[in-house]
Amino acid sequence: MTDAPPLIDTHCHLAEPDFDAERAQVLERAAANGVTAIVCVGATGPAADNARAVALAGRSGSVEIVAAVGIHPHHASTADEAAFATLTRLAGDPGVVAIGETGLDLHYDHSPRAAQRAAFARTVQLAQTLGLPLVVHIREAHAEAADILRAEGAVPLDGVIHCFTGERDDARRYLSLGLHVSVAGIVTFKGADRLRDAVREVPLDRLLIETDAPYLAPVPHRGRRNEPAHVRLVAEAVAALRGEPLATVAAATTANARRLFRFGAEIKPGVP
């Protein structure tokens, strides 16, 4: 798609096994849809997931890949001293640009809430210590998450609420902390009117887009495996609901991502 504007998928689980059979082809399709860079997030399971994300950091053709490492709230019960030591070590890799995802998920409660709160607070502190932006996952816990972020971090915070699912007041709360708001394919879902209302109000210089692939494929691919190429559909949806040209949204979100995640450093060879 030669006329595709440059885009960055700021949250993709590219190291997941879902992509093992055709990762190179997935990246080719992403490039054809204007994707110039991907933030590969490793925090979806055991520590090995973070290591696989770090191993992918580099350049694959025209697509730049960087990594984020963290402990997902689903796995907060594993966040012991050894886990944080591993996280700190991996964060020193030159391909790692962020800490996360971390946060609170009070919908599934796969880890006890006390464990989630403790791991989240400690991860906020770690990101501050390392000087890296924070990638935050929040589900059904917006007010409490904002309280923890405010208590544990130095405002303004350097980071992003990924796959934002809240309402206008939630967005305003995060924006007041200095955070970016990232929009995923949920913005295309039929029942997401309150989310769309919130996205209309996010300042253009604090807006990011993502896929969260292989999860949350946007319409018309909902229910199938998601992939980075579909970030273009997210950008198109955001542009339409805000009444702005696609080129404007693409340019702003790409610039925001490059500023937040500090793209532009020397990139080592990648491993598709």
RAMO-V347598 format. One record per residue. N is the residue number from 1. RES is the residue in one letter. OMEGA is omega in whole degrees, 0 to 359 (* if undefined). NEAR is the number of other ideal C-beta (glycine too) atoms within 8 Angstrom. Layout:
# RAMO-V347598
n = <N N>
res = <RES RES>
omega = <OMEGA OMEGA>
near = <NEAR NEAR>
This chain:
# RAMO-V347598
n = <1 2 3 4 5 6 7 8 9 10 11 12 13 14 15 16 17 18 19 20 21 22 23 24 25 26 27 28 29 30 31 32 33 34 35 36 37 38 39 40 41 42 43 44 45 46 47 48 49 50 51 52 53 54 55 56 57 58 59 60 61 62 63 64 65 66 67 68 69 70 71 72 73 74 75 76 77 78 79 80 81 82 83 84 85 86 87 88 89 90 91 92 93 94 95 96 97 98 99 100 101 102 103 104 105 106 107 108 109 110 111 112 113 114 115 116 117 118 119 120 121 122 123 124 125 126 127 128 129 130 131 132 133 134 135 136 137 138 139 140 141 142 143 144 145 146 147 148 149 150 151 152 153 154 155 156 157 158 159 160 161 162 163 164 165 166 167 168 169 170 171 172 173 174 175 176 177 178 179 180 181 182 183 184 185 186 187 188 189 190 191 192 193 194 195 196 197 198 199 200 201 202 203 204 205 206 207 208 209 210 211 212 213 214 215 216 217 218 219 220 221 222 223 224 225 226 227 228 229 230 231 232 233 234 235 236 237 238 239 240 241 242 243 244 245 246 247 248 249 250 251 252 253 254 255 256 257 258 259 260 261 262 263 264 265 266 267 268 269 270 271 272>
res = <M T D A P P L I D T H C H L A E P D F D A E R A Q V L E R A A A N G V T A I V C V G A T G P A A D N A R A V A L A G R S G S V E I V A A V G I H P H H A S T A D E A A F A T L T R L A G D P G V V A I G E T G L D L H Y D H S P R A A Q R A A F A R T V Q L A Q T L G L P L V V H I R E A H A E A A D I L R A E G A V P L D G V I H C F T G E R D D A R R Y L S L G L H V S V A G I V T F K G A D R L R D A V R E V P L D R L L I E T D A P Y L A P V P H R G R R N E P A H V R L V A E A V A A L R G E P L A T V A A A T T A N A R R L F R F G A E I K P G V P>
omega = <192 182 182 177 179 181 173 172 189 177 181 179 186 181 180 178 178 184 187 186 184 183 180 180 177 179 176 178 177 180 180 179 173 181 180 182 181 169 182 185 186 191 177 182 180 183 180 179 176 180 179 178 179 180 180 183 181 180 175 186 181 183 177 180 173 187 168 181 182 178 182 179 176 184 183 180 177 188 178 182 180 180 180 175 177 179 180 179 181 181 178 178 182 179 183 184 184 175 180 18 178 177 181 173 182 175 182 180 178 171 179 184 178 178 178 181 182 180 179 182 181 180 175 179 181 179 178 181 183 181 180 177 185 176 192 176 179 173 179 181 189 182 181 179 179 178 180 179 181 183 188 185 176 181 4 180 178 182 187 167 185 180 183 182 186 179 185 181 178 179 180 179 180 179 180 177 179 185 169 177 182 185 179 185 177 181 179 186 186 187 188 184 180 175 180 177 180 183 178 186 180 178 185 182 178 186 174 175 184 172 192 180 13 183 166 177 180 170 14 183 185 181 177 179 177 176 187 179 184 175 175 178 176 180 179 179 179 179 182 184 178 182 181 177 177 181 179 179 180 182 182 183 177 178 179 180 181 178 183 185 172 173 175 175 180 183 179 178 180 179 182 *>
near = <7 3 4 10 10 9 16 17 16 13 14 13 14 14 11 9 4 7 12 6 4 7 10 8 7 13 13 9 11 15 12 9 13 12 15 11 13 14 18 15 16 16 14 8 6 6 7 7 13 15 10 10 17 14 8 14 16 12 9 9 7 4 13 10 15 15 17 17 15 15 14 12 15 8 13 15 7 8 13 6 5 6 11 12 8 10 15 10 7 12 12 6 9 7 12 15 12 15 16 18 13 17 13 15 15 10 6 6 8 7 12 8 9 6 11 15 11 10 14 15 11 10 16 14 10 13 16 10 6 9 4 11 12 16 17 15 14 12 10 6 11 11 8 10 13 11 8 13 13 9 7 9 13 5 7 7 11 9 14 14 12 16 12 15 7 12 9 9 7 12 15 9 11 14 12 6 13 8 14 11 16 15 14 16 16 11 15 11 9 3 4 10 6 8 13 10 10 15 16 8 8 11 6 9 6 10 17 14 16 16 17 13 15 9 7 11 14 16 8 4 10 10 4 6 7 14 13 15 11 15 16 13 12 17 15 9 11 14 13 7 10 9 4 8 6 10 7 10 16 14 10 11 15 12 8 13 14 12 7 12 12 8 11 4 6 4 9 8 5 11 6 7>
